[in-house]
């Protein structure tokens, strides 16, 4: 007498069920590969920003308390180049750094910082989540801006 189909295939069905549950659990727990790349980009961008902040402060001290002039995204200010380590670039494959110098012409108030413009729309949020404690920053849309200094006007 032959055994019923369910009894013959019970072991295979159990294995398939456990395999499916494991795949679902891994998918829910582990981040997606694009999330891994985003976290990697966020860490690299934060390292570049920190080194650019340090270079800007060194420039400020060496240049009689003047900040570099604003420039284009992906291009380091010319005066700041001697203070940047060789591995820092303002133009990376998936993000660009931009030197920000905003001043209000009527009050004289200004804000100085380094912003990160990425191809990934969620890069700024990932950077905010990974930013070191004590780093002042602003996230505006897809832009992460690490603040270096601000000064009140008159």
C-alpha positions in Angstrom: 0.0 0.0 0.0 1.4 3.4 -0.9 1.6 6.2 1.5 -0.4 9.5 1.0 1.3 12.3 -0.9 1.5 14.6 2.2 3.2 11.9 4.3 5.8 11.2 1.5 6.7 14.9 1.1 6.4 16.1 4.7 10.2 16.4 5.3 10.6 18.5 2.1 7.7 20.7 2.9 9.1 21.4 6.4 12.5 22.3 4.9 10.9 24.6 2.3 8.8 26.3 5.0 11.8 26.9 7.3 13.8 28.1 4.3 11.1 30.6 3.4 10.8 31.8 7.1 14.6 32.3 7.2 14.6 34.3 4.0 11.8 36.5 5.2 13.5 37.1 8.6 16.8 38.0 7.0 15.1 40.4 4.6 13.3 42.1 7.5 16.3 42.3 9.8 19.2 42.9 7.4 19.5 46.1 5.4 19.3 45.9 1.7 22.6 46.1 -0.3 21.8 49.6 -1.4 21.5 50.5 2.3 25.0 49.1 2.8 26.3 51.3 0.1 24.5 54.3 1.5 26.0 53.7 4.9 29.4 53.3 3.4 29.0 56.6 1.4 27.7 58.4 4.5 30.8 57.3 6.5 33.1 58.3 3.7 31.4 61.7 3.2 31.5 62.4 7.0 35.2 61.7 7.0 35.7 64.0 4.0 33.6 66.7 5.7 35.5 66.4 9.0 38.8 66.8 7.2 37.5 69.8 5.2 36.3 71.4 8.4 39.7 71.0 9.9 41.4 72.4 6.8 38.9 75.4 6.8 39.8 76.2 10.4 43.5 76.0 9.6 43.0 78.3 6.6 41.1 80.7 8.8 43.9 80.9 11.4 46.6 81.2 8.7 44.7 83.8 6.6 44.3 86.5 9.2 40.8 85.4 10.2 39.3 85.3 6.7 37.3 82.4 5.3 37.8 81.0 1.8 35.6 82.5 -0.9 32.6 80.4 -1.9 33.0 78.1 -4.8 31.3 75.5 -7.0 30.1 72.1 -5.7 32.8 69.5 -6.3 35.7 72.1 -6.3 37.7 72.8 -3.2 38.4 76.5 -2.5 41.9 77.3 -3.9 43.3 78.7 -0.7 42.2 75.7 1.3 44.1 73.2 -0.9 47.4 73.3 1.0 45.5 72.4 4.2 43.6 69.4 2.8 45.1 65.9 3.1 45.8 64.2 -0.2 43.0 61.7 0.1 40.2 64.3 0.5 38.3 65.1 -2.7 35.4 67.5 -3.1 34.2 65.4 -6.1 33.5 61.8 -5.4 31.7 59.2 -7.5 28.4 59.4 -5.6 28.6 62.7 -3.8 30.2 66.1 -4.0 31.3 68.5 -1.3 30.6 72.2 -1.6 32.1 75.1 0.4 29.2 77.2 1.8 29.6 80.8 2.8 26.3 82.6 3.2 26.1 86.2 4.4 23.1 88.5 4.9 24.0 91.8 3.3 21.8 93.9 5.6 22.7 92.5 9.0 26.1 91.0 8.3 25.2 87.7 9.8 26.9 84.7 8.1 27.0 81.0 8.2 30.0 78.9 7.0 29.9 75.2 6.3 30.6 72.3 4.1 27.7 70.7 2.4 27.3 67.3 0.8 25.2 66.8 -2.3 24.6 63.2 -3.2 23.1 61.2 -6.0 21.2 59.1 -3.4 18.2 61.1 -2.1 18.5 59.4 1.3 22.3 60.0 1.8 21.7 63.2 3.8 19.5 61.3 6.3 22.0 58.5 6.6 24.7 61.1 7.3 22.6 62.7 10.0 22.1 59.3 11.6 25.9 58.7 11.6 27.1 62.2 12.4 29.5 62.2 15.3 28.2 63.6 18.6 28.9 67.3 18.8 29.1 68.0 15.0 26.6 70.8 14.3 24.7 70.1 11.0 21.6 70.9 9.1 19.7 68.6 6.7 17.8 70.4 4.1 16.1 68.2 1.5 18.9 66.1 -0.1 21.7 68.4 1.3 23.7 67.7 4.5 25.5 70.8 5.7 28.1 70.6 8.5 28.3 74.0 10.1 31.8 75.3 10.8 31.1 78.8 12.1 28.5 81.4 12.3 28.7 85.0 13.3 26.0 87.5 14.2 25.8 90.8 12.3 26.0 94.2 13.8 
